[in-house]
Amino acid sequence: MRMIETRPLFEIRLQVPQIVDLGDTPLGRRRIATVTGGEFEGERLRGSVAGTPAGDWLLQRNDGVTVLDVRLLLRTDDGEHIYMSYRGVRHGPAEVMARLAAGELVDPKDYYFRIVPIFETAAKKYEWLNKMVAVGTGRREPTGPIYTIEEVL
């Protein structure tokens, strides 16, 4: 069996100035993050993140894992629209996660932060995005997450 190969797709930086904490629900601690913008850039596409509609429906489970459910509208630098959604997980030692929650910069090697994006577009130039599997690694900074997205070949 051969190893999984990837190639860089883009890096995306999201601006997340506000998170509403709904508190403990039957499923875990529910928070909803407002994504107000951002930018993405790679060899084959680049552009900005539309501030509306965009958001992250976070669920912190009882085992300390945060599950991400994110929906974004990307606008390429040539005016095309791409819907990007992803699910992911973030977890690490309690003291590391507490530092992240406090807005501190934490080395991404100290915690696990992975996503699986899916793309949807009607733009002919970018229709190849509709047919791919992608994975991403993330890091959390005070202004929002930054992901490195890879196309799985």
LUMZA-988419 format. One record per residue (C-alpha): x, z, y. Coordinates in steps of 0.1 Angstrom, whole numbers, padded with zeros to 4 digits, always signed. Example, Ala and Ser with C-alpha at 12.3 -4.5 7.8 and 13.67 -1.06 7.14 Angstrom:
2
+0123+0078-0045/+0137+0071-0011/
//
This chain:
153
+0000+0000+0000/+0014-0009+0034/+0016+0014+0064/-0009+0011+0093/+0006-0009+0121/-0005-0007+0158/+0004-0023+0191/-0001-0009+0226/-0035-0017+0242/-0034+0003+0274/-0030+0037+0290/-0061+0051+0307/-0063+0080+0332/-0096+0096+0338/-0106+0117+0369/-0127+0146+0358/-0133+0169+0388/-0163+0188+0374/-0174+0203+0341/-0208+0220+0337/-0208+0247+0311/-0241+0250+0293/-0228+0280+0273/-0232+0288+0236/-0258+0266+0219/-0267+0265+0182/-0240+0239+0177/-0213+0256+0197/-0202+0259+0233/-0215+0228+0251/-0199+0214+0283/-0206+0182+0301/-0178+0166+0321/-0184+0142+0350/-0160+0113+0350/-0158+0100+0385/-0132+0072+0380/-0098+0064+0368/-0076+0034+0359/-0063+0017+0328/-0034-0007+0324/-0018-0026+0295/-0002-0059+0288/-0035-0077+0281/-0059-0060+0304/-0060-0036+0334/-0086-0023+0359/-0106+0007+0369/-0131+0031+0354/-0165+0030+0371/-0176+0065+0382/-0212+0058+0372/-0222+0059+0345/-0195+0079+0328/-0192+0113+0311/-0179+0134+0283/-0202+0156+0262/-0179+0182+0249/-0187+0206+0221/-0164+0235+0213/-0170+0245+0177/-0167+0280+0163/-0134+0270+0146/-0118+0263+0179/-0120+0225+0177/-0133+0206+0207/-0152+0175+0198/-0154+0148+0225/-0182+0123+0229/-0173+0100+0259/-0189+0069+0274/-0172+0049+0301/-0177+0016+0320/-0144-0002+0325/-0141-0029+0352/-0112-0052+0347/-0090-0064+0376/-0107-0099+0372/-0142-0085+0375/-0154-0082+0339/-0171-0052+0324/-0163-0034+0292/-0182-0005+0277/-0158+0020+0261/-0170+0049+0240/-0150+0072+0219/-0152+0103+0197/-0123+0126+0193/-0110+0160+0186/-0087+0184+0205/-0073+0217+0191/-0043+0239+0190/-0031+0275+0190/-0055+0298+0209/-0029+0306+0236/-0021+0269+0242/-0058+0260+0245/-0063+0289+0269/-0035+0275+0291/-0052+0240+0290/-0085+0256+0300/-0068+0273+0329/-0056+0240+0342/-0020+0244+0333/+0003+0216+0323/+0010+0219+0286/+0033+0198+0265/+0011+0174+0244/+0033+0182+0214/+0018+0217+0214/-0017+0206+0206/-0036+0179+0187/-0056+0154+0208/-0068+0122+0192/-0096+0097+0198/-0112+0066+0182/-0124+0042+0209/-0149+0014+0204/-0153-0015+0229/-0183-0037+0238/-0183-0066+0262/-0200-0099+0268/-0169-0113+0286/-0155-0142+0267/-0120-0135+0278/-0122-0100+0263/-0144-0106+0233/-0115-0098+0210/-0121-0061+0220/-0154-0063+0201/-0136-0069+0169/-0109-0043+0168/-0103-0008+0156/-0083+0013+0181/-0069+0048+0181/-0056+0070+0209/-0035+0100+0216/-0043+0122+0246/-0029+0147+0269/-0049+0169+0293/-0037+0173+0329/-0055+0193+0357/-0072+0162+0371/-0083+0148+0337/-0072+0134+0304/-0047+0106+0299/-0048+0085+0268/-0024+0060+0252/-0046+0035+0233/-0033+0015+0204/-0049-0015+0186/-0048-0011+0148/-0035-0044+0134/
//
